[in-house]
Amino acid sequence: MTTTTGRERTPTWTNWAGTASASPARVVEPRCSDEVADVVVSAAARGEKVRVVGSGHSFTPLCATDGTHVRLTHLSGILDVDRALGRVRVAGGTPLHVLNPILEGLGLALPNLGDIDRQTIAGAIATGTHGTGVRHQGIASAVVGLTLVLADGSVVSVDDAHDVELFEAARVGLGAFGVVTEVELQCVPAFRLRALETQARLSDVLANYEQMVAEHDHVDVLWFKHSDRVLLKRNSRVDSSDAGESQPRWQAWLDDELLGNRTLEAVNRLAAAAPRLAPVINEISGRAIGNKDHTDVSWKVFCSSRKVRFKESEYAVPLASLPAVIGELRAWIDKHGTAYPFPAEIRSLGADDVWLSTAYERESAYVAVQQYHRMDDGGIFAAFESIVREHDGRPHWGKLHTLGAEDFARLYPRFGDVLRVRDRVDPDRRFANDHLTHVLGA
Ligand SMILES: Cc1cc2nc3c(=O)[nH]c(=O)nc-3n(C[C@H](O)[C@H](O)[C@H](O)COP(=O)(O)OP(=O)(O)OC[C@H]3O[C@@H](n4cnc5c(N)ncnc54)[C@H](O)[C@@H]3O)c2cc1C
């Protein structure tokens, strides 16, 4: 186990977006569940709090602590494969970009993914990370078992037959129930996706949204704010024998690096220097994007590299509320005058049964609002939050929001059960920090 202590030797931790930071008293990198248990027990003896950090891709200060920071850098990879059931047991610190190609080699895949693969598996499920598709769910829905180190140092394995309440609470668990050292995942046979990307009008997309998401497996809409233009991405599952037209490597690089990241960075810098140009820039961007049609293995279509830094808030609302939410947001942006060069993202998801999932028992539309990291948000996050509040919006646990425990008690039918499980497994709040106290209560 690697341990770094002393403020001069534990550099300040900052998340990917630069929206959260911490100066932990010590940083530990255990090599197995038993070492994680030692870490938790010794932190308790010192009266220190414990927070696990995944890849630091959450925008909220979920990982911040002045106590012990646990990094599962050494707990990575596949531990076990059940080929008959299509299940794998993976170490909690496994990054998705490591997991996805290994699964492909086994002829398996996660059923749905978000748009990047930098997160660790335990970090991704802890905040309810999701992709898009009303016939599909978030990553935590694929979790069929968890191994956790609890606050008293015990190591427990939970699933739908063993301590089902802890299993349900910890699937999207915000790191509040213990350190997840192993995750068992129900995979699907590896599959290919045909990716169709076209320019479209926001008004047309909203008018046909429910029909469109019913017809395509994964619909992702990028809306160029200040304009009626969108990039419409429709990914459909194709037969595994359907090779389709795969994208040459140079073109994938051109799209991801040059057009995706470098052009986006340049466009955002320009808008930061001359905010009044943002509407023109967005209109041109919306017209300039080219149509694309290619087929590839699922994870290569779902995930791309995101190098331009931004701040983001994302809320899930009932699917039928989407046109109203976008209409109100658009009216606010048009009236307000602040420049928003970053495209907003609209996705959808089927209902699930994970207690703290944003799609718990609700077919949902997701609206994500961003601002380039060098620009002031101009009040958009607060305005967006007051719009979605009226539509029973549930914030992504890892993205900017100000909601607290009393809001979540109203928004999540099983919130009381979640708190009861937390009282049972972490009565001394070993895994708490200020942010968790705000969202789950003291
Ligand atoms: C560029 C970018 C793109 C994104 N795209 C998407 C997207 O498409 N869809 C989406 O839903 N979200 C997306 N997100 C949000 C991101 O997926 C989540 O915030 C996710 O939780 C980050 O995973 P992580 O490994 O970085 O975890 P961290 O942010 O480091 O931690 C998140 C939480 O998990 C806990 N945790 C981590 N490891 C463990 C463990 N082993 N045991 C217990 N608790 C643990 C932490 O304590 C913390 O509470 C994106 C974020 C960024 C910056």
Ligand as a Chemical Component Dictionary entry (heavy atoms), coordinates in Angstrom:
data_LIG
# 
_chem_comp.id                   LIG 
_chem_comp.type                 NON-POLYMER 
_chem_comp.pdbx_formal_charge   0 
_chem_comp.three_letter_code    LIG 
# 
loop_
_chem_comp_atom.comp_id 
_chem_comp_atom.atom_id 
_chem_comp_atom.alt_atom_id 
_chem_comp_atom.type_symbol 
_chem_comp_atom.charge 
_chem_comp_atom.model_Cartn_x 
_chem_comp_atom.model_Cartn_y 
_chem_comp_atom.model_Cartn_z 
_chem_comp_atom.pdbx_ordinal 
LIG C1  C1  C 0 -16.110 15.341 -19.571 1  
LIG C2  C2  C 0 -17.162 14.622 -18.752 2  
LIG C3  C3  C 0 -18.119 13.853 -19.400 3  
LIG C4  C4  C 0 -19.106 13.191 -18.656 4  
LIG N1  N1  N 0 -20.051 12.467 -19.323 5  
LIG C5  C5  C 0 -21.054 11.888 -18.619 6  
LIG C6  C6  C 0 -22.086 11.156 -19.281 7  
LIG O1  O1  O 0 -22.076 10.989 -20.499 8  
LIG N2  N2  N 0 -23.097 10.655 -18.521 9  
LIG C7  C7  C 0 -23.152 10.832 -17.167 10 
LIG O2  O2  O 0 -24.109 10.388 -16.534 11 
LIG N3  N3  N 0 -22.166 11.481 -16.509 12 
LIG C8  C8  C 0 -21.128 11.998 -17.202 13 
LIG N4  N4  N 0 -20.133 12.657 -16.529 14 
LIG C9  C9  C 0 -20.146 12.622 -15.054 15 
LIG C10 C10 C 0 -19.334 11.420 -14.525 16 
LIG O3  O3  O 0 -19.643 10.235 -15.233 17 
LIG C11 C11 C 0 -19.659 11.161 -13.045 18 
LIG O4  O4  O 0 -19.478 12.312 -12.295 19 
LIG C12 C12 C 0 -18.849 9.988  -12.464 20 
LIG O5  O5  O 0 -19.289 9.769  -11.153 21 
LIG C13 C13 C 0 -17.348 10.246 -12.467 22 
LIG O6  O6  O 0 -16.662 9.042  -12.182 23 
LIG P1  P1  P 0 -15.242 9.080  -11.465 24 
LIG O7  O7  O 0 -14.620 7.736  -11.561 25 
LIG O8  O8  O 0 -14.462 10.234 -11.966 26 
LIG O9  O9  O 0 -15.690 9.311  -9.954  27 
LIG P2  P2  P 0 -15.379 10.556 -9.004  28 
LIG O10 O10 O 0 -15.944 11.763 -9.616  29 
LIG O11 O11 O 0 -13.964 10.556 -8.622  30 
LIG O12 O12 O 0 -16.269 10.133 -7.741  31 
LIG C14 C14 C 0 -17.666 10.136 -7.840  32 
LIG C15 C15 C 0 -18.273 9.524  -6.584  33 
LIG O13 O13 O 0 -17.962 8.144  -6.553  34 
LIG C16 C16 C 0 -17.415 7.808  -5.301  35 
LIG N5  N5  N 0 -16.515 6.691  -5.514  36 
LIG C17 C17 C 0 -15.531 6.581  -6.424  37 
LIG N6  N6  N 0 -14.942 5.377  -6.306  38 
LIG C18 C18 C 0 -15.569 4.732  -5.301  39 
LIG C19 C19 C 0 -15.417 3.461  -4.695  40 
LIG N7  N7  N 0 -14.502 2.592  -5.113  41 
LIG N8  N8  N 0 -16.223 3.140  -3.672  42 
LIG C20 C20 C 0 -17.173 3.994  -3.236  43 
LIG N9  N9  N 0 -17.361 5.208  -3.770  44 
LIG C21 C21 C 0 -16.574 5.565  -4.796  45 
LIG C22 C22 C 0 -16.725 9.073  -4.842  46 
LIG O14 O14 O 0 -16.519 9.071  -3.444  47 
LIG C23 C23 C 0 -17.736 10.103 -5.284  48 
LIG O15 O15 O 0 -18.773 10.180 -4.354  49 
LIG C24 C24 C 0 -19.124 13.304 -17.236 50 
LIG C25 C25 C 0 -18.152 14.074 -16.587 51 
LIG C26 C26 C 0 -17.176 14.725 -17.336 52 
LIG C27 C27 C 0 -16.146 15.561 -16.617 53 
# 
loop_
_chem_comp_bond.comp_id 
_chem_comp_bond.atom_id_1 
_chem_comp_bond.atom_id_2 
_chem_comp_bond.value_order 
_chem_comp_bond.pdbx_ordinal 
LIG C1  C2  SING 1  
LIG C2  C3  SING 2  
LIG C2  C26 DOUB 3  
LIG C3  C4  DOUB 4  
LIG C4  N1  SING 5  
LIG C4  C24 SING 6  
LIG N1  C5  DOUB 7  
LIG C5  C6  SING 8  
LIG C5  C8  SING 9  
LIG C6  O1  DOUB 10 
LIG C6  N2  SING 11 
LIG N2  C7  SING 12 
LIG C7  O2  DOUB 13 
LIG C7  N3  SING 14 
LIG N3  C8  DOUB 15 
LIG C8  N4  SING 16 
LIG N4  C9  SING 17 
LIG N4  C24 SING 18 
LIG C9  C10 SING 19 
LIG C10 O3  SING 20 
LIG C10 C11 SING 21 
LIG C11 O4  SING 22 
LIG C11 C12 SING 23 
LIG C12 O5  SING 24 
LIG C12 C13 SING 25 
LIG C13 O6  SING 26 
LIG O6  P1  SING 27 
LIG P1  O7  DOUB 28 
LIG P1  O8  SING 29 
LIG P1  O9  SING 30 
LIG O9  P2  SING 31 
LIG P2  O10 DOUB 32 
LIG P2  O11 SING 33 
LIG P2  O12 SING 34 
LIG O12 C14 SING 35 
LIG C14 C15 SING 36 
LIG C15 O13 SING 37 
LIG C15 C23 SING 38 
LIG O13 C16 SING 39 
LIG C16 N5  SING 40 
LIG C16 C22 SING 41 
LIG N5  C17 SING 42 
LIG N5  C21 SING 43 
LIG C17 N6  DOUB 44 
LIG N6  C18 SING 45 
LIG C18 C19 SING 46 
LIG C18 C21 DOUB 47 
LIG C19 N7  SING 48 
LIG C19 N8  DOUB 49 
LIG N8  C20 SING 50 
LIG C20 N9  DOUB 51 
LIG N9  C21 SING 52 
LIG C22 O14 SING 53 
LIG C22 C23 SING 54 
LIG C23 O15 SING 55 
LIG C24 C25 DOUB 56 
LIG C25 C26 SING 57 
LIG C26 C27 SING 58 
# 
